[in-house]
Amino acid sequence: MRKFLIAFALFVVAAAGIFFYSRSGGSRSEGSPRGGMMAGERQTPTIELGTVARGEITDSLTVVGNLVGAQTVDVAPKVNGRLEAVDVRIGDRVRRGQRLALVEDRELREQVRQQESAYEVGKASIRQSEADLGVAESNARRSRSLFERKILAQQMLEDAEANAQSARAQLDLARAQFAQAGYRLEELRITLANTRIVSPVDGFVAKRYVDPGAQVSPAGPVVSVVDISLVRLVVNLVEKDLRRVQAGVPAAVQVDAYPGQTFEGRVARLAPVLDPATRTAQMEVEVPNEDARLKPGMYARVEIQTAHEDNALVVPRNAVVDQEGRRGVFLVNQRTAHFTEVRTGIEEPQRIEVLSGLTEGQQVITTGAAGLRHGDPVQVAGQRPAGGTSRAENRPASPKPRSED
């Protein structure tokens, strides 16, 4: 019985050894393993290639912000008084010089009429004084002639000359009073004209602050007018983007109100200094808006063209990798990846400009480049593996039929 148990145990151990031997593919010395790689081996990666080509490429910067009108003016009266009429409502288009509202002007009109009468009286007073002066000067000349002929006493000559002098003074006074009346009349006419509240710009009524009957003064606006023939986007550029933008470059503006539509503008101004608190510089983008489709307050996305090349050498973006502080691409030589350092320029979402390191027509690794190292073996997608065999070659040979003796 004991011998039987020992024999049975040896049988179990032998069977287990055969089982594990068959699972591991046999001895390590008998060729390559089946059904998997040896421990520590790395599977050859499959990669795809792209061609270095020439083409047009553009660098751009995207910024966002709210649109504002070219001008927004709060229009207030130039005189105090009661508001008699407001001629416009929100949304009305207005022209420069158009009346927007009127301050009550009846009293001013009456004052103007009275001053016009005073002005005419002053004019008549000058004419009368001029006539009086003519008579006085004539009497003075005649008196001097008589005095020289010893016919008239000196006292009478002096009286005649005094009368002429008084007439000249009276004329000067009349002229001064006439000028003063003219100044006062002009002042009243200006004040009367200022009862008309007019628009200083072409645009649209954005706000209406008061209604007829309200007391108004130069300190309080009546309406707000916005000029939207041109709209602006004011944004703050971070320091690293300043070198990429110049005044005058094109800008493409998009708003949610008109999906898929682009409005052409330009960078109008760029601040020469940075805000020390935010380390940003203010930039203004202007967009012509003659049809008034763009409204102040709309949220806008602006793409600014910062660089452009018509005939640049470009590669797919995923071909360019950074390794150990160097930027480059992988070329394939005899199924091996070779890292080649390049100098890049303009970058787009899908392509990158190559300034040096490559020539047109070369092929670079695209898909799979990110995980490679210099000297790694690679397998190009669609090509037959090196030293590979077909499925028929991997299949065991069929046994030859035994010949009959």
Order of alpha helices (4+ residues) and beta strands (2+ residues): alpha-beta-beta-beta-beta-beta-beta-alpha-alpha-beta-beta-beta-beta-beta-beta-beta-beta-beta-beta-beta-beta-beta-beta-beta-alpha
